[in-house]
């Protein structure tokens, strides 16, 4: 219930009048209809599939049926914590990414396993931040066990569901995150590290997420090497193509030198007041006259929400949203 707190702090610092609407509450529609706000800053939940789906449905009504201005855009919030839709979007728009397959029927997955020779495979839950929803499948037997849990052993109505996430000191399965009736896997890629490239408005940031074992996401290990122009241009093209306003792209750099998009997240963790340091100096890049120009400063305060609020107000003032 406190996911909005950084928006509140940012509005208060900027002297912007605001109203907090709980879109999960049963009175959400009445609150939206009675509000005289110029636009709505959105912070979707990311822990449970059902709650994210409910948010998407209600936000669709706000954006498309009530024609209210929202930030980030509905398009980017729809693929936020939705790996199925993200993979479709990346494929349709020809952005390089780890090959992703999504199965809605057990027999299709069985057919795939009968010819697949490449292990490990990477299982991912549709919703899930850091690496909590990831399992490396190292054998056909393990893949079949996961499929039995997701699709049911004999009948889909008897599906128990599967999650790699645990909770509590005794590491109980996180039953609330169980995934049923569809299975998402990716080809395994050997990576050196993962880049996080951020674009909010005309501001760009980038840093490395270093490996902790087999995972970069959620490792907490950061490398402040400057991002290449190639990476910055890739994210600019992603955002231009999708009309995305606030986006963090997590991009694998493979051992053989390829860049592959791993995640697109319009809302993301931002715990340092700067998300980039160039020669030890905090700052951002801005795209000016065909090049990325460095500007020193602390631009990611309040978890980068301050920058989002400034961008949204600018778009409203200019009538560009």
VOGU-3710 file (C-alpha; in Angstrom, 3 decimals, decimal comma):
1> xxxxxxxxxx> 0,000/0,000/0,000  3,008/2,344/0,200  4,290/1,835/-3,357  3,199/5,400/-4,160  5,330/7,035/-1,458  8,056/8,227/-3,847  5,474/9,949/-6,031  4,108/11,689/-2,927  7,562/12,844/-1,826  8,335/14,097/-5,331
11> xxxxxxxxxx> 5,074/16,045/-5,622  5,589/17,599/-2,210  9,144/18,648/-3,061  7,992/20,187/-6,347  4,979/21,912/-4,766  2,460/19,979/-6,860  -1,044/19,358/-5,504  -1,899/15,660/-5,511  -4,521/13,111/-4,543  -3,785/9,468/-3,742
21> xxxxxxxxxx> -6,199/6,970/-5,323  -5,976/3,306/-4,371  -6,779/1,596/-7,654  -6,987/-1,775/-5,893  -9,764/-0,518/-3,578  -13,440/-1,288/-4,358  -14,161/2,465/-4,554  -11,469/3,131/-7,162  -13,825/4,109/-9,984  -15,764/6,621/-7,906
31> xxxxxxxxxx> -12,467/8,178/-6,801  -11,207/8,493/-10,380  -14,513/9,932/-11,641  -14,708/12,515/-8,865  -11,051/13,564/-9,169  -10,111/16,870/-10,798  -6,483/15,840/-11,312  -4,896/16,710/-14,668  -3,346/13,262/-14,891  -2,504/10,124/-12,954
41> xxxxxxxxxx> 0,934/8,846/-11,972  0,774/5,057/-11,825  2,649/2,533/-9,717  1,548/-1,034/-10,576  1,986/-3,951/-8,165  4,483/-6,624/-9,129  4,184/-9,440/-6,623  1,095/-11,418/-7,702  -0,186/-12,187/-11,192  -3,830/-11,700/-10,202
51> xxxxxxxxxx> -3,223/-8,250/-8,738  -1,184/-7,140/-11,737  -3,962/-8,331/-14,078  -6,568/-6,419/-12,050  -4,394/-3,307/-12,215  -4,032/-3,648/-15,993  -7,811/-3,977/-16,420  -8,595/-0,934/-14,300  -5,830/1,118/-15,848  -7,207/0,259/-19,300
61> xxxxxxxxxx> -10,523/1,783/-18,223  -8,826/4,934/-16,902  -6,698/5,380/-20,018  -8,957/4,150/-22,828  -12,570/4,426/-21,649  -12,250/7,527/-19,468  -9,492/9,055/-21,647  -7,457/10,228/-18,668  -3,766/11,071/-18,958  -1,558/8,496/-17,225
71> xxxxxxxxxx> 2,172/8,136/-16,652  3,943/5,905/-17,591  1,889/5,078/-20,684  -0,554/2,177/-20,721  1,506/0,409/-23,396  4,630/0,237/-21,273  2,764/-0,526/-18,046  0,989/-3,419/-19,772  4,289/-5,168/-20,543  5,692/-4,290/-17,092
81> xxxxxxxxxx> 6,042/-7,553/-15,127  4,457/-9,403/-18,023  7,173/-11,508/-19,620  4,733/-13,096/-22,042  3,697/-9,780/-23,592  7,241/-8,401/-23,422  8,574/-11,358/-25,427  5,858/-10,912/-28,071  6,642/-7,183/-28,323  10,394/-7,736/-28,690
91> xxxxxxxxxx> 9,866/-10,394/-31,361  7,366/-8,355/-33,382  9,691/-5,344/-33,339  12,861/-7,341/-34,130  14,863/-6,453/-31,037  17,510/-9,040/-30,108  16,573/-11,135/-27,083  17,029/-14,622/-25,696  14,775/-16,989/-27,635  11,562/-17,332/-25,651
101> xxxxxxxxxx> 8,892/-20,020/-25,977  5,514/-19,955/-24,242  3,428/-23,099/-23,943  -0,271/-23,189/-23,085  -0,696/-26,931/-23,610  1,266/-29,756/-22,023  1,354/-31,759/-25,240  3,090/-28,893/-27,048  5,747/-28,765/-24,346  6,163/-32,546/-24,501
111> xxxxxxxxxx> 6,687/-32,278/-28,270  9,334/-29,618/-27,681  11,138/-31,768/-25,086  11,180/-34,771/-27,416  13,511/-32,928/-29,816  15,299/-30,439/-27,547  18,970/-31,256/-26,939  20,079/-27,972/-25,358  20,247/-27,694/-21,562  20,012/-25,848/-19,317
121> xxxxxxxxxx> 16,743/-24,176/-20,193  15,610/-21,125/-18,221  12,137/-21,239/-16,674  10,632/-17,878/-15,697  7,408/-16,911/-13,995  5,424/-14,251/-15,850  5,533/-11,892/-12,844  8,563/-11,588/-10,603  11,372/-9,138/-9,978  15,073/-9,871/-9,451
131> xxxxxxxxxx> 15,741/-13,592/-9,972  13,074/-15,006/-7,636  10,977/-16,470/-10,437  13,840/-18,123/-12,324  14,757/-21,817/-12,428  17,515/-23,421/-14,457  16,207/-26,657/-15,965  19,201/-28,927/-16,428  17,497/-32,121/-17,557  14,465/-33,450/-19,387
141> xxxxxxxxxx> 13,307/-35,136/-16,175  13,270/-31,793/-14,310  11,378/-30,176/-17,185  8,709/-32,882/-17,049  8,281/-32,461/-13,285  7,694/-28,731/-13,698  5,253/-29,403/-16,547  3,293/-31,873/-14,385  2,970/-29,197/-11,683  1,903/-26,472/-14,105
151> xxxxxxxxxx> -0,437/-28,439/-16,356  -1,481/-31,265/-14,029  -0,349/-34,886/-14,220  -3,509/-36,254/-15,870  -6,015/-33,381/-15,863  -5,572/-29,593/-16,044  -8,213/-29,186/-13,332  -5,808/-30,956/-10,971  -2,913/-28,610/-11,649  -1,067/-27,701/-8,434
161> xxxxxxxxxx> 1,048/-24,956/-9,980  4,777/-24,284/-9,751  6,945/-21,554/-8,278  10,686/-21,381/-7,599  10,069/-18,626/-5,043  10,202/-19,402/-1,328  9,222/-17,449/1,776  9,902/-17,524/5,507  12,847/-18,795/7,524  11,961/-22,397/6,657
171> xxxxxxxxxx> 11,819/-21,585/2,927  8,237/-22,636/2,322  7,079/-22,453/-1,303  5,501/-19,056/-1,975  2,091/-20,567/-2,687  0,590/-17,190/-3,604  2,919/-16,999/-6,614  2,093/-20,432/-8,047  1,898/-20,393/-11,846  -0,592/-22,638/-13,659
181> xxxxxxxxxx> -1,660/-23,531/-17,207  1,190/-21,869/-19,080  4,945/-22,325/-19,126  7,580/-19,838/-20,245  11,128/-20,879/-21,038  14,142/-19,203/-22,605  17,308/-20,472/-24,197  20,249/-20,211/-21,814  22,835/-17,604/-22,732  26,306/-17,355/-21,222
191> xxxxxxxxxx> 26,760/-13,745/-20,177  29,586/-11,604/-18,843  27,189/-9,231/-17,080  23,945/-7,368/-17,581  23,580/-3,696/-18,455  20,814/-1,551/-17,045  20,063/1,313/-19,408  17,421/3,806/-18,258  15,515/6,402/-20,237  13,131/8,848/-18,546
201> xxxxxxxxxx> 12,101/11,714/-20,781  15,291/12,964/-22,422  17,517/11,597/-19,628  19,641/8,468/-20,120  21,593/6,483/-17,533  23,513/3,221/-17,584  25,492/0,867/-15,399  26,469/-2,791/-15,132  24,703/-5,392/-13,000  27,455/-7,847/-12,137
211> xxxxxxxxxx> 27,002/-11,570/-11,691  26,501/-13,226/-8,323  26,808/-16,883/-9,206  24,582/-17,348/-12,272  22,391/-14,276/-11,726  22,873/-10,585/-12,432  19,306/-9,488/-11,614  19,002/-9,001/-7,882  22,723/-9,530/-7,285  23,173/-6,060/-5,757
221> xxxxxxxxxx> 26,586/-5,873/-7,415  27,050/-2,779/-9,555  29,780/-1,756/-11,967  29,935/1,929/-12,850  31,541/1,505/-16,273  30,152/3,973/-18,828  27,560/2,486/-21,193  28,458/2,412/-24,871  26,710/4,574/-27,456  25,475/1,346/-29,074
231> xxxxxxxxxx> 23,567/0,439/-25,895  22,137/3,928/-25,459  20,956/3,992/-29,079  19,383/0,541/-28,687  17,292/1,770/-25,759  16,445/5,010/-27,572  15,153/2,918/-30,502  13,144/0,672/-28,138  11,478/3,687/-26,515  10,907/5,491/-29,819
241> xxxxxxxxxx> 9,335/2,349/-31,289  7,050/1,742/-28,313  6,357/5,354/-27,398  7,707/4,516/-23,937  8,108/7,397/-21,464  9,922/5,732/-18,553  11,880/2,570/-19,229  14,737/0,510/-17,837  16,096/-2,072/-20,257  18,168/-4,858/-18,750
251> xxxxxxxxxx> 20,439/-6,060/-21,531  22,669/-9,134/-21,452  26,198/-8,787/-22,788  27,026/-12,339/-23,791  30,441/-13,929/-23,647  30,618/-13,769/-27,445  29,853/-10,020/-27,497  26,144/-9,856/-28,365  23,579/-7,595/-26,685  20,244/-9,270/-25,844
261> xxxxxxxxxx> 17,296/-7,572/-24,149  16,393/-9,492/-20,993  13,788/-7,232/-19,336  11,819/-4,061/-20,035  10,554/-2,424/-16,853  8,818/0,968/-16,802  9,106/0,931/-12,982  12,395/-0,282/-11,544  14,584/-0,292/-8,451  16,649/2,872/-8,130
271> xxxxxxxxxx> 18,267/3,039/-4,708  21,194/5,329/-5,485  20,532/9,025/-6,062  22,482/8,632/-9,284  22,121/5,714/-11,660  25,321/6,510/-13,525  28,836/7,684/-12,674  31,241/8,787/-15,404  34,829/9,115/-14,177  33,402/9,150/-10,654
281> xxxxxxxxxx> 30,963/11,961/-11,402  27,204/11,393/-11,023  25,065/12,469/-13,927  23,006/11,676/-16,985  23,256/11,728/-20,737  20,915/13,822/-22,864  20,453/13,190/-26,567  21,294/16,487/-28,283  21,891/17,000/-32,016  22,444/13,314/-32,674
291> xxxxxxxxxx> 24,811/12,633/-29,778  24,691/11,809/-26,080  25,958/14,710/-23,988  26,929/14,188/-20,345  25,454/16,477/-17,686  26,722/16,228/-14,121  24,225/16,066/-11,257  22,068/13,868/-9,005  19,010/13,154/-11,144  17,580/9,982/-9,581
301> xxxxxxxxxx> 16,400/11,222/-6,218  13,343/9,574/-4,650  14,035/6,395/-6,589  13,925/8,230/-9,955  10,283/9,212/-9,293  11,193/12,908/-9,092  12,384/12,746/-12,690  9,156/10,989/-13,742  6,967/13,636/-12,104  8,933/16,428/-13,768
311> xxxxxxxxxx> 8,587/14,708/-17,142  4,839/14,127/-16,732  4,221/17,763/-15,761  6,276/18,903/-18,754  4,218/16,698/-21,112  0,932/17,991/-19,622  2,046/21,611/-19,866  3,028/21,189/-23,516  -0,075/19,176/-24,385  2,097/16,319/-25,626
321> x> 0,269/13,545/-23,809
//
